[in-house]
Amino acid sequence: MPVKESDEKDLSLVVDTNILFSAVVSRGKTFEALRAGASSETVSFVSPEFAIEELEFHKNELLKRFRKDNLSERDLNAFIESFKVLIEFVPMKKYVPCMEEAMHLIPDSDDIDFAALSLSKGKIPIWSQDEHFSMQPEIKVFKTSELIEEMERRGMFS
């Protein structure tokens, strides 16, 4: 028997920076999944605060891709600003108590913050395309295709 939407548990996810870059560059299903999830009452997204700063740091590279599609810097800025509405960016001080545990889970030092944020929120899943996240057994990881399937199952994405 299918589960009714009202019976569904809320879905909170830590969004990896590679997902943000993919959303900006492709402006396709990844961004649509972000938008669909954020507009739902049962899905929420969080990411370390530095993730948005990393987008800003790589803005010139992103702008080159935008210009190839005849889009402007204003368009890129609007896109990045939309993330600030769709995702809660969490300061490091909120998850720093979980950093040591995260170091034991994730071999890539660039991604420890995402694991620590997940742990600080009760091991909420991480949305990432990075394979090393899937190698650890403690935190569920959604690839974009898996998240879209889950959202479709919940009637949030078509």
N, C-alpha and C positions, 0 to 999 in steps of 0.2 A: 504494500500500500504506500503510495507516495506521501512524503511528509508535507504537511501544509506549511506555507510560508510563515504563518504565525507561530508554528512549532519549532522553527529553525533557531538555532543558537546564533547569537551575534558573531560576526567574523571580524576580528581585528588583525591587522597585518603590519609587520615592519617592512617598509619598502626600501630595497637596496638601491644604491645610486645608479647602478646599471639600468634599472627599470626606468628611472627618471630620464637618463640619457636616451634610452630607446623611445620613450614617449615623445621627447623633443624632436629627435631625428626623424622618426617614421611618421609621427602624428597619426598613427593607425590604431590597431586593436589595443595596444598597451595603454594609450591615452584614453581610449573609449572605456576600457576596464576601470581605470582610475576614476573617470567621470561617473560611470554607472555605479560603482561602489560607493563613492562619496555622496551621490544623490540618494542612495538607499538609506533606510533607517537602521539597517542591521549590519552594515559594513563600515569600518573606520580604518584609516591608514595613519601610521606614524613613521617617522624616520629621524635619524640623528640630525641635529641642527646643522652640522657641517655639510650634509648632503646638498642643501640648497646653496651653500657657499661654494661647493665644488662646481656646481653648475655655473655659478657666476664667474668662477676662476677660468673655466673653459669656454666662456661666452664667445670669444673670437672664433674658435673652431666651430662652434655651433652656428654662429652667424654666417660663416662661409657656406655651410650646408643650407641654411635658410635662403641665402641669396641665390643659390643654384635653383631653388624653387620659386624664385621671384618674390620672396618674402623679405620684409624689412627688419631692421633692428627693433623697431617698435613692435612688430609682430612677435619677435623672439621674447622681448621683455614681457609682453602680455601673456605669453605662454608660460614663462617662468613664474610670473605673479599668480597665475591660475593654480600652480602647485601649492602656493601658500594658503589657498582656500580649500583645496582637496586633501591636503596632508597636514597633520600636526607635526611640526618640527620640534623635537625634544632636546633641550640642553643637556650636555654631558653630565652635569651634576645630578641629574635625575636617575641615571643608570650606572654611574661610576661604581657603586657598591657591587655590581655584578661583573665588573671587568675581569677580575681574576678568574672566575669560573668560566667566563667566555673564552679566555685565552687557552683554556684546556680543551675547548670544543672545536675551535676554528684555527686551522694552521696559518691562514693568511692574515697577517697583522692589519691589513687595510680593512678587514671585515669584522674585526672583534667588536666594534661599537654596535653593529647590527645585532649580533648575538647577545651582547650585554643588554641592549634595549629590549629584546625579546624576553630575556630572562627576568628583567625588572618588571615586565608586564605579565608575568605568570606563564612564560614560554609561549607567547602568541606566535603564530607562524610567521615565517619570513618569505617575502615574495622576491625571488631572485632567479637569475639564469645561471649563476655561478655553481659549478659542479661541487666545489668543496663544501658548500652548505649542506648538500645532500649526503655527504659522507659521515656526518655526525648524527647520532641517534636521538638526541635530546629534544630537538626543536623541529617541528614539521616545516617543510619547505614547499612552496608552490612555485612551479614554473608558470610563465604567463599562460600557456595553453591549459594547464591544470586549473588555474584560477578562473579562467573564462568558462571552462566546463562547470566548475562549481557555481559560478554566478548564473550560468544558463539553467542549471538544475534548480536554482532558487528563483528563477524567473526574473532576474535582474539584467540579463544581457541577451541580446538577440542578434 
